[in-house]
Amino acid sequence: MSIIAVFNQKGGVGKTTTALNLAAALQQSGRGPCALDLDPQAQFTSISKVSVRSGDDTLLSLFQRNRPLHELLQASTSGFPIIPSHTELAKVDVLFGKGFNVVNRLHTALRGGDLGTSQGMPLVMDCSPMIGVLSLNAIFACNGLVVPISADHLSLQGALHIEKTLNALEPVLKRHVKRRYLLTRFDRRRRMAWEVLEKAQTCFGTDVCRTCITENVSLAESPALNKTVFEYAPGSRGARDYTDLLQELLESGFIE
């Protein structure tokens, strides 16, 4: 059972791009994932062309009325089902606080196998770019965290904050949260990209992915057309990079 959260506290690092195309790579490999959009900005949902009427179609209804997760799944144009997001999902932080039962709510629901995760179906979660109830739910529920770092120094600082947050949460979780730090928007011609990679390896060691997601026109253009990179340009460098990333995560046992 693999429950993967994609999270960084800094925006613009390729978080949604990574969540979307990692799920698409799983779909391409025949592993039949599902996706969960936990970002009230709902970009993953929009790209997937999922129609959402209100917050009741999102995880908000799990918190408000204990609605089963499988009732929230909708078909996406990418071929895998998704629990969508909506701006109303942001109400979770205001309405429910951050008590243990609240931040553990998604984990409790998934533990019952309501989405088939107990039978081996991988779940990929796109998180909100802030530490709140939604992101904490993702961290409590996941057994693997992917942290995209665009090849700039500010993005690396965001990843360092996440490392501190995880270290503080682990005594509460009573387990180590597996994580992988993924360099995105990587331009091999730029000295800064290599500097950020070197610093990331110094800070995070073997938790840094060998695969880097290269700056790629197809990755930049595909969301505007509501497509994954595999749908838009299956032969592109972007598609190859996400295929390589999945292979690396499978070989290391990060994804089961």
Secondary structure, DSSP 8 states (H G I E B T S, - for coil): --EEEE--SSSSSSHHHHHHHHHHHHHHTT---EEEE--TT-HHHHHTT----SGGGSTHHHHHH---GGGG-B--TTSS-EE---GGGGHHHHHHTT-HHHHTHHHHHHHTTTTSGGGT--EEEE--SSSSHHHHHHHHH-SEEEEEEESSHHHHHHHHHHHHHHHHHHHHHTS---EEEEEESB-TT-HHHHHHHHHHHHHHGGGB-S---B--HHHHHGGGGT--HHHH-TTSHHHHHHHHHHHHHHHTTS--
